[in-house]
Amino acid sequence: MELNSSIREIKGIGEKSGKLFNKLGVYTVGELLCFYPRGYDIFGQIEPVSSLQEGRTVIIEAALKYLPKVTASGNLKVTRAVFKDTGGSITAIWFNMPFMAKMLHMGTHYILRGRTACRNGVLELHQAKILTRQEYSNLTGTLQPVYHLTAGLTGNAIAKAVKTALCETDLNGDFLPACIRKENNLMPWKKAVHAIHFPKDKEECINARRRLVFDEFFLFALAARQMKKTKGQIPSKYIMNNSVLAQKLLNSLPYKLTKAQDAAWQDIQKDMQSGKVMNRLVQGDVGSGKTIVALLSLLMAAENGFQGAIMAPTEVLALQHYETFTALLEPLGIKTGLLTGSLTAAQKKKVYAQILAQETDIIIGTHALVQEKAEYKNLGLVVTDEQHRFGVKQREALYSKGKEPHMLVMSATPIPRTLAIILYGELDISVIDTMPEGRKPVKNCVVNTSYRPQAYKFMQKEIQAGHQVYVICPMADESENMEAENVISYSQMLREKIPPGTRIEFLHGKMPPAQKNSIMESFAAHKTDILVSTTVIEVGINVPEATVMMVENAERFGLAQLHQLRGRVGRGTAQSYCIFMAGNSSSEVMDRLTVIGNSNDGFYIAEQDLKMRGPGDFFGIRQSGELGFKLADIYQDADILKAANKAVSNFSSGDIIKMCMENGRLKEQIMSYTGTVFL
């Protein structure tokens, strides 16, 4: 088989399972091999029940103390069984697995592997898998890959397909020059692909990941370098004059721009008046006021007779931008339009016609802005909001809708400047590093699970005062398909703890987009008091009345991601609070969380995150997912990013073109980052 062979060519994958792989974005053998594990099950030793601690994946050997029971909680069926060993007992719980009750028998010793959690002060074992003694013996000390799944496709099925592909595919082509591999002590690509899926030990896994992370950064740096070359100092067709309307809008606002906002706005005006195409990043912390700077820029373009487009990462955020922009710009005679995926075909057709006829000055939307049918008559400025959610490819797709329009990229991700210069190499950078006046800093506390009852009382108090609450649950690391059950069961438990009448909803990534939008809109409209969610809300909505966020198992997130999550509160005039609850309260965990507990400065937190992460942390800390990298984490892998960028800087453009001519896979990989042919 070849890397571009269809997934259906793998033995055992038929039409039905092929469609399930397609749901995960896997269509070819190469895409399967690059469908890396999201983590690893590390099988340890059997532990006595009396020694178990919360928030860990453990293995116990125990017998039933009582016969198991199955109860219903809404749409959720919960199986409970109490197990005992010589030192103590623990309740095991399975969600939506009622068949477990029939599998368990009194008098039999079982080896169970699951994750411990604390409920009502009592330790429980969740979603435990029962192992035979032979399975336990074979797996002890090994690293088993854990993949992202879709309903109907198991981790075992993916692992089996990967093993077949590794055996039957030619993996000898290595696009990374031997001199770079040697200089950076990197293993061959073929070995790295084998080892990332099925490592023999932790050291081999770390080395494999290091090689593949280097590849991602290397390709990104090559693509960024070529983009910078093609976009550098391009004459602009959209030369603009000073904006009278922008100044009129500023005079009407109930606040003044901060010095940092004003400096960014001045940079943008100079760029758009310069006669050269603007490519600028405005980097500002959560709540620093980037949106008004984007609005002023779009207003300037519209006043000068050009169209502007702003792409948001979610429909809810696009709708909020549309409502805000319309309220501020309609009195100035500027027409705004909204284009999202959920519009009906007839509605889209109408919006497309308005855009093509330039009856709309500013278009706000999601990825629908870059679809084929969206044609712009005179697109002079493109703004992408939270650009790390799109990656270079979608940014390019929107850019290509115009004839080299000005490009403005907005990011709330607090990336240290040393890394931002590498990651956004083709962009000039403006930083908004001060907060608007009157914005109250969020008050933080870092606590262990014993504080939970007090936290619930505090949440009640805030709700009674007319405010709203977020509760963030981490996506389950160990158990397959448990993300939904995690927030559903937590919501059910919360309903038992919080007084009746409190409006509680849950949100998770496996919901259909329309349902997610509906729940987020309901929360934004204050029809919900508490929203229990996974990190799907990290980028999304502006809810001024949300004043409390509690993050469960905060230790399972990176500091930068926690800071992004915290940005959902503190957006109104009321004092806001963030409770970081650690399931594992070891001194190392608490020291790390104390950094975010003591600071609201995203750039400081990002720098500390950079210092505190180590090369082995990917076993316990969820990847940040910046810029669409599959494995690479810009904080954790900062040293690899710098090394890859250094390697690329040693090549001339001629060298890069020659490498691509000699290696088709390298050319394909670079194009996958940009979505354009530039060679």
TORFIKE-486415 format. One record per residue (C-alpha): x, y, z; residue in three letters. Coordinates in steps of 0.5 Angstrom, whole numbers, padded with zeros to 4 digits, always signed. Example, Ala and Ser with C-alpha at 12.3 -4.5 7.8 and 13.67 -1.06 7.14 Angstrom:
2
+0025-0009+0016ALA
+0027-0002+0014SER
end
This chain:
679
+0000+0000+0000MET
+0002+0007-0001GLU
+0001+0013+0004LEU
-0005+0016-0001ASN
-0008+0009-0001SER
-0015+0009+0001SER
-0017+0007+0008ILE
-0021+0001+0005ARG
-0015-0002+0002GLU
-0013-0004+0009ILE
-0016-0011+0011LYS
-0022-0011+0015GLY
-0024-0004+0014ILE
-0031-0005+0010GLY
-0035+0000+0007GLU
-0039+0001+0014LYS
-0032+0002+0018SER
-0029+0006+0013GLY
-0035+0011+0014LYS
-0033+0011+0021LEU
-0026+0013+0020PHE
-0028+0018+0015ASN
-0032+0021+0021LYS
-0025+0022+0024LEU
-0022+0025+0018GLY
-0018+0019+0016VAL
-0019+0017+0009TYR
-0012+0015+0007THR
-0007+0010+0010VAL
-0002+0016+0011GLY
-0008+0020+0015GLU
-0009+0014+0019LEU
-0001+0013+0021LEU
-0002+0021+0023CYS
-0008+0019+0027PHE
-0004+0019+0033TYR
-0006+0017+0040PRO
-0008+0022+0045ARG
-0005+0019+0050GLY
-0003+0012+0053TYR
-0005+0007+0058ASP
+0001+0006+0063ILE
-0001-0001+0066PHE
+0002-0001+0073GLY
+0002-0005+0079GLN
-0004-0008+0083ILE
-0006-0003+0089GLU
-0009-0004+0096PRO
-0016-0001+0096VAL
-0014+0003+0103SER
-0008+0006+0099SER
-0012+0009+0093LEU
-0012+0017+0092GLN
-0017+0021+0088GLU
-0016+0023+0081GLY
-0012+0017+0079ARG
-0012+0011+0074THR
-0011+0005+0079VAL
-0011-0003+0079ILE
-0014-0007+0084ILE
-0016-0014+0086GLU
-0022-0015+0090ALA
-0029-0019+0091ALA
-0036-0017+0091LEU
-0038-0015+0098LYS
-0046-0014+0095TYR
-0049-0016+0089LEU
-0049-0010+0084PRO
-0055-0006+0083LYS
-0057-0002+0077VAL
-0061+0005+0077THR
-0064+0010+0072ALA
-0062+0017+0073SER
-0065+0021+0067GLY
-0063+0018+0061ASN
-0057+0015+0064LEU
-0057+0008+0067LYS
-0052+0007+0073VAL
-0049+0000+0075THR
-0046+0000+0082ARG
-0042-0005+0086ALA
-0038-0005+0092VAL
-0032-0009+0092PHE
-0027-0011+0098LYS
-0020-0013+0099ASP
-0016-0015+0105THR
-0016-0007+0107GLY
-0022-0004+0105GLY
-0028-0003+0100SER
-0030+0001+0094ILE
-0036+0003+0090THR
-0035+0002+0083ALA
-0039+0005+0078ILE
-0041+0004+0071TRP
-0045+0009+0066PHE
-0049+0006+0061ASN
-0047-0001+0062MET
-0052-0005+0065PRO
-0050-0011+0063PHE
-0044-0011+0068MET
-0049-0013+0073ALA
-0050-0020+0070LYS
-0042-0021+0069MET
-0041-0020+0076LEU
-0041-0026+0081HIS
-0040-0027+0089MET
-0034-0030+0091GLY
-0030-0029+0085THR
-0024-0025+0085HIS
-0023-0019+0080TYR
-0018-0015+0077ILE
-0021-0008+0076LEU
-0017-0002+0072ARG
-0021+0005+0073GLY
-0020+0012+0075ARG
-0022+0014+0082THR
-0026+0020+0083ALA
-0029+0023+0090CYS
-0037+0024+0090ARG
-0040+0026+0097ASN
-0033+0025+0100GLY
-0033+0018+0098VAL
-0028+0015+0094LEU
-0031+0011+0088GLU
-0028+0007+0082LEU
-0031+0010+0075HIS
-0032+0006+0068GLN
-0027+0000+0071ALA
-0025-0005+0066LYS
-0024-0012+0068ILE
-0018-0016+0066LEU
-0016-0023+0066THR
-0010-0025+0070ARG
-0007-0027+0063GLN
-0009-0020+0060GLU
-0006-0016+0067TYR
+0001-0020+0066SER
+0001-0018+0059ASN
+0000-0011+0060LEU
+0004-0009+0066THR
+0009-0004+0065GLY
+0007-0003+0058THR
+0004+0003+0054LEU
-0003+0002+0050GLN
-0005+0007+0045PRO
-0011+0011+0047VAL
-0015+0014+0041TYR
-0020+0019+0040HIS
-0026+0015+0038LEU
-0033+0016+0034THR
-0039+0012+0036ALA
-0039+0005+0033GLY
-0031+0005+0033LEU
-0027+0002+0038THR
-0020+0004+0040GLY
-0018-0004+0039ASN
-0021-0003+0032ALA
-0016+0003+0031ILE
-0010+0000+0034ALA
-0011-0006+0029LYS
-0012-0002+0023ALA
-0005+0002+0025VAL
-0002-0005+0026LYS
-0004-0007+0019THR
-0002-0001+0016ALA
+0005-0001+0019LEU
+0006-0008+0016CYS
+0004-0007+0009GLU
+0006+0001+0007THR
+0013+0003+0005ASP
+0015+0008+0010LEU
+0022+0009+0007ASN
+0021+0016+0005GLY
+0024+0021+0010ASP
+0023+0028+0008PHE
+0028+0031+0013LEU
+0035+0032+0011PRO
+0040+0027+0014ALA
+0044+0033+0016CYS
+0038+0036+0020ILE
+0036+0029+0023ARG
+0044+0028+0026LYS
+0044+0035+0028GLU
+0038+0035+0032ASN
+0039+0028+0034ASN
+0032+0025+0031LEU
+0030+0018+0030MET
+0028+0016+0023PRO
+0021+0018+0021TRP
+0019+0010+0020LYS
+0022+0009+0027LYS
+0018+0015+0030ALA
+0011+0013+0026VAL
+0012+0006+0029HIS
+0014+0008+0036ALA
+0009+0014+0037ILE
+0003+0008+0036HIS
+0006+0002+0040PHE
+0012+0005+0044PRO
+0016-0001+0048LYS
+0017+0004+0053ASP
+0016+0011+0056LYS
+0023+0014+0053GLU
+0022+0011+0046GLU
+0015+0014+0046CYS
+0018+0021+0048ILE
+0024+0021+0043ASN
+0018+0019+0037ALA
+0014+0024+0039ARG
+0020+0029+0039ARG
+0022+0027+0032ARG
+0014+0028+0030LEU
+0014+0035+0033VAL
+0020+0037+0030PHE
+0017+0035+0023ASP
+0011+0039+0025GLU
+0015+0045+0027PHE
+0019+0044+0021PHE
+0014+0044+0016LEU
+0010+0050+0019PHE
+0017+0054+0019ALA
+0018+0052+0011LEU
+0011+0054+0010ALA
+0011+0061+0014ALA
+0018+0063+0010ARG
+0015+0062+0003GLN
+0009+0066+0005MET
+0013+0071+0008LYS
+0017+0071+0002LYS
+0010+0072-0003THR
+0007+0077+0001LYS
+0013+0081+0003GLY
+0012+0088+0001GLN
+0006+0087-0004ILE
+0003+0093-0007PRO
-0004+0094-0005SER
-0010+0096-0009LYS
-0014+0098-0003TYR
-0010+0104-0001ILE
-0014+0108+0005MET
-0015+0115+0007ASN
-0016+0117+0015ASN
-0023+0115+0017SER
-0028+0120+0019VAL
-0033+0115+0022LEU
-0028+0111+0026ALA
-0026+0118+0030GLN
-0034+0119+0030LYS
-0035+0112+0033LEU
-0029+0113+0038LEU
-0032+0120+0041ASN
-0039+0116+0042SER
-0037+0111+0046LEU
-0038+0111+0053PRO
-0030+0109+0054TYR
-0023+0111+0052LYS
-0019+0107+0048LEU
-0013+0104+0053THR
-0006+0106+0051LYS
-0004+0099+0048ALA
-0011+0099+0044GLN
-0010+0106+0041ASP
-0002+0104+0039ALA
-0005+0098+0036ALA
-0010+0102+0032TRP
-0005+0107+0030GLN
-0001+0101+0027ASP
-0007+0099+0023ILE
-0008+0105+0020GLN
-0001+0106+0018LYS
-0001+0100+0015ASP
-0008+0101+0011MET
-0005+0108+0008GLN
+0002+0105+0007SER
+0000+0103+0000GLY
+0003+0096+0002LYS
-0001+0090+0004VAL
-0002+0089+0011MET
-0001+0083+0015ASN
-0001+0084+0022ARG
-0003+0080+0028LEU
-0006+0084+0034VAL
-0005+0080+0040GLN
-0008+0081+0047GLY
-0010+0078+0053ASP
-0017+0075+0054VAL
-0022+0082+0055GLY
-0016+0087+0053SER
-0021+0090+0048GLY
-0019+0087+0041LYS
-0026+0087+0038THR
-0027+0094+0038ILE
-0020+0095+0034VAL
-0022+0090+0029ALA
-0029+0094+0029LEU
-0025+0100+0027LEU
-0021+0097+0022SER
-0027+0094+0018LEU
-0031+0101+0019LEU
-0025+0105+0016MET
-0025+0100+0010ALA
-0032+0101+0009ALA
-0032+0108+0009GLU
-0026+0108+0004ASN
-0031+0104-0001GLY
-0028+0097+0001PHE
-0032+0091+0004GLN
-0029+0088+0010GLY
-0030+0081+0013ALA
-0029+0078+0020ILE
-0029+0070+0021MET
-0030+0068+0028ALA
-0029+0061+0031PRO
-0036+0059+0033THR
-0043+0061+0031GLU
-0045+0064+0037VAL
-0039+0069+0037LEU
-0041+0071+0030ALA
-0048+0072+0032LEU
-0045+0076+0038GLN
-0040+0080+0034HIS
-0046+0081+0029TYR
-0051+0084+0034GLU
-0045+0089+0037THR
-0043+0091+0030PHE
-0050+0093+0027THR
-0052+0097+0034ALA
-0045+0101+0033LEU
-0045+0102+0025LEU
-0052+0102+0023GLU
-0053+0109+0026PRO
-0046+0111+0021LEU
-0050+0108+0015GLY
-0045+0102+0015ILE
-0049+0095+0013LYS
-0047+0089+0016THR
-0049+0082+0014GLY
-0048+0075+0018LEU
-0046+0069+0014LEU
-0046+0062+0018THR
-0047+0055+0017GLY
-0054+0054+0020SER
-0057+0059+0015LEU
-0062+0056+0011THR
-0060+0055+0003ALA
-0065+0061+0001ALA
-0062+0065+0007GLN
-0055+0064+0004LYS
-0057+0065-0003LYS
-0060+0072-0001LYS
-0053+0074+0003VAL
-0049+0071-0003TYR
-0052+0076-0007ALA
-0052+0082-0003GLN
-0044+0080-0002ILE
-0043+0080-0009LEU
-0047+0086-0011ALA
-0043+0090-0005GLN
-0050+0091-0002GLU
-0046+0089+0005THR
-0040+0093+0007ASP
-0038+0088+0013ILE
-0039+0081+0013ILE
-0039+0077+0020ILE
-0039+0070+0020GLY
-0036+0063+0021THR
-0032+0058+0016HIS
-0038+0059+0011ALA
-0034+0066+0009LEU
-0029+0061+0005VAL
-0034+0057+0002GLN
-0034+0057-0006GLU
-0041+0060-0007LYS
-0039+0066-0003ALA
-0036+0071-0008GLU
-0034+0078-0006TYR
-0034+0084-0010LYS
-0029+0089-0007ASN
-0026+0085-0001LEU
-0021+0090+0002GLY
-0020+0087+0009LEU
-0020+0080+0012VAL
-0020+0080+0020VAL
-0020+0073+0023THR
-0022+0072+0030ASP
-0018+0067+0035GLU
-0014+0065+0029GLN
-0011+0059+0032HIS
-0017+0056+0032ARG
-0017+0056+0024PHE
-0010+0055+0022GLY
-0006+0058+0016VAL
-0010+0054+0011LYS
-0017+0057+0013GLN
-0014+0064+0014ARG
-0011+0063+0007GLU
-0018+0061+0004ALA
-0021+0067+0006LEU
-0015+0071+0004TYR
-0016+0068-0003SER
-0023+0071-0004LYS
-0020+0078-0005GLY
-0015+0080-0009LYS
-0009+0081-0004GLU
-0013+0084+0001PRO
-0011+0087+0008HIS
-0010+0082+0013MET
-0011+0083+0021LEU
-0011+0077+0025VAL
-0013+0077+0032MET
-0011+0072+0038SER
-0013+0072+0045ALA
-0007+0066+0046THR
-0002+0069+0050PRO
+0004+0067+0047ILE
+0011+0069+0049PRO
+0014+0074+0044ARG
+0020+0070+0043THR
+0015+0064+0040LEU
+0010+0069+0037ALA
+0016+0072+0032ILE
+0017+0065+0030ILE
+0010+0062+0029LEU
+0007+0069+0026TYR
+0013+0070+0022GLY
+0010+0073+0016GLU
+0006+0078+0020LEU
+0008+0084+0024ASP
+0005+0084+0031ILE
+0002+0089+0036SER
+0001+0087+0043VAL
-0005+0090+0047ILE
-0002+0088+0054ASP
-0007+0093+0059THR
-0014+0092+0061MET
-0019+0097+0060PRO
-0021+0102+0066GLU
-0026+0099+0070GLY
-0025+0092+0069ARG
-0025+0088+0076LYS
-0019+0083+0076PRO
-0022+0076+0077VAL
-0021+0073+0084LYS
-0018+0066+0084ASN
-0017+0061+0089CYS
-0014+0054+0088VAL
-0017+0048+0093VAL
-0017+0041+0093ASN
-0024+0037+0093THR
-0026+0038+0100SER
-0028+0045+0099TYR
-0033+0043+0094ARG
-0039+0044+0099PRO
-0037+0051+0100GLN
-0036+0052+0093ALA
-0043+0050+0091TYR
-0046+0054+0097LYS
-0042+0060+0094PHE
-0045+0059+0087MET
-0052+0059+0090GLN
-0050+0066+0093LYS
-0048+0068+0086GLU
-0054+0066+0083ILE
-0059+0069+0088GLN
-0055+0075+0086ALA
-0057+0075+0079GLY
-0051+0072+0076HIS
-0049+0065+0073GLN
-0044+0060+0073VAL
-0039+0055+0069TYR
-0037+0049+0071VAL
-0032+0046+0067ILE
-0031+0038+0067CYS
-0024+0035+0064PRO
-0026+0031+0058MET
-0024+0023+0060ALA
-0017+0021+0059ASP
-0018+0014+0060GLU
-0025+0011+0059SER
-0027+0011+0051GLU
-0034+0015+0050ASN
-0034+0018+0057MET
-0034+0025+0055GLU
-0042+0026+0055ALA
-0043+0021+0061GLU
-0038+0026+0065ASN
-0042+0032+0064VAL
-0049+0029+0064ILE
-0047+0025+0071SER
-0044+0031+0074TYR
-0050+0035+0072SER
-0055+0030+0075GLN
-0050+0030+0081MET
-0051+0038+0082LEU
-0058+0038+0081ARG
-0058+0034+0088GLU
-0054+0039+0091LYS
-0057+0045+0089ILE
-0064+0048+0091PRO
-0069+0046+0086PRO
-0071+0051+0081GLY
-0064+0052+0079THR
-0063+0052+0072ARG
-0058+0047+0070ILE
-0055+0045+0063GLU
-0050+0041+0060PHE
-0045+0042+0054LEU
-0040+0037+0051HIS
-0037+0036+0044GLY
-0040+0030+0042LYS
-0047+0034+0041MET
-0049+0036+0034PRO
-0047+0044+0032PRO
-0054+0046+0032ALA
-0056+0043+0039GLN
-0049+0046+0042LYS
-0051+0053+0039ASN
-0058+0053+0042SER
-0055+0051+0049ILE
-0050+0057+0049MET
-0055+0062+0046GLU
-0060+0060+0052SER
-0054+0061+0057PHE
-0052+0068+0054ALA
-0060+0070+0054ALA
-0059+0068+0062HIS
-0064+0062+0061LYS
-0059+0058+0065THR
-0056+0059+0071ASP
-0051+0054+0071ILE
-0047+0051+0065LEU
-0043+0044+0066VAL
-0039+0044+0060SER
-0032+0041+0057THR
-0027+0046+0054THR
-0032+0047+0048VAL
-0034+0054+0051ILE
-0026+0056+0051GLU
-0028+0060+0045VAL
-0035+0062+0045GLY
-0039+0067+0048ILE
-0039+0073+0052ASN
-0044+0073+0058VAL
-0043+0079+0062PRO
-0047+0076+0068GLU
-0043+0070+0069ALA
-0039+0071+0075THR
-0036+0064+0077VAL
-0032+0059+0074MET
-0031+0052+0077MET
-0026+0048+0074VAL
-0026+0041+0076GLU
-0019+0037+0076ASN
-0016+0043+0074ALA
-0009+0039+0074GLU
-0011+0036+0068ARG
-0010+0042+0064PHE
-0004+0047+0062GLY
-0004+0053+0065LEU
-0005+0057+0059ALA
-0011+0053+0057GLN
-0014+0055+0064LEU
-0013+0062+0063HIS
-0017+0062+0057GLN
-0022+0058+0060LEU
-0022+0063+0066ARG
-0023+0069+0060GLY
-0031+0067+0060ARG
-0032+0070+0067VAL
-0030+0077+0069GLY
-0033+0080+0062ARG
-0038+0085+0066GLY
-0038+0090+0071THR
-0039+0085+0077ALA
-0034+0082+0081GLN
-0032+0075+0078SER
-0029+0069+0081TYR
-0025+0063+0079CYS
-0024+0056+0083ILE
-0019+0052+0081PHE
-0021+0045+0084MET
-0015+0040+0084ALA
-0017+0032+0084GLY
-0009+0031+0086ASN
-0007+0035+0091SER
+0001+0033+0091SER
+0005+0039+0092SER
+0008+0039+0085GLU
+0001+0040+0082VAL
-0001+0045+0087MET
+0005+0049+0086ASP
+0004+0049+0079ARG
-0004+0051+0080LEU
-0001+0057+0085THR
+0002+0061+0079VAL
-0005+0062+0076ILE
-0008+0063+0082GLY
-0004+0069+0084ASN
-0004+0072+0077SER
-0009+0074+0072ASN
-0003+0076+0067ASP
-0004+0071+0061GLY
+0003+0073+0058PHE
+0006+0072+0065TYR
+0002+0065+0066ILE
+0005+0063+0059ALA
+0012+0064+0061GLU
+0011+0060+0067GLN
+0008+0055+0063ASP
+0014+0055+0058LEU
+0018+0054+0064LYS
+0014+0049+0068MET
+0013+0044+0063ARG
+0018+0038+0061GLY
+0019+0033+0056PRO
+0015+0028+0059GLY
+0009+0032+0061ASP
+0005+0030+0055PHE
+0003+0024+0059PHE
-0001+0028+0064GLY
-0003+0035+0061ILE
-0008+0036+0055ARG
-0005+0039+0049GLN
-0006+0046+0048SER
-0008+0045+0040GLY
-0005+0051+0038GLU
-0005+0053+0030LEU
-0008+0046+0029GLY
-0002+0042+0030PHE
-0003+0035+0032LYS
+0002+0033+0037LEU
+0006+0040+0038ALA
+0005+0044+0044ASP
+0008+0051+0043ILE
+0009+0052+0050TYR
+0011+0045+0052GLN
+0016+0044+0046ASP
+0018+0051+0045ALA
+0026+0049+0045ASP
+0024+0044+0039ILE
+0020+0050+0036LEU
+0026+0054+0036LYS
+0031+0048+0033ALA
+0026+0047+0027ALA
+0026+0055+0026ASN
+0034+0055+0026LYS
+0034+0049+0021ALA
+0029+0052+0016VAL
+0033+0059+0017SER
+0039+0056+0014ASN
+0036+0054+0007PHE
+0035+0059+0002SER
+0029+0059-0002SER
+0032+0056-0008GLY
+0034+0050-0003ASP
+0027+0049-0001ILE
+0024+0049-0008ILE
+0030+0044-0010LYS
+0028+0040-0004MET
+0020+0040-0006CYS
+0022+0038-0013MET
+0026+0032-0010GLU
+0021+0030-0005ASN
+0014+0030-0007GLY
+0011+0028+0000ARG
+0015+0035+0003LEU
+0011+0039-0002LYS
+0005+0036-0001GLU
+0006+0037+0007GLN
+0008+0044+0006ILE
+0002+0045+0002MET
-0003+0042+0007SER
-0001+0048+0012TYR
-0002+0054+0007THR
-0008+0051+0002GLY
-0004+0054-0004THR
+0001+0052-0009VAL
+0007+0058-0008PHE
+0013+0054-0011LEU
end
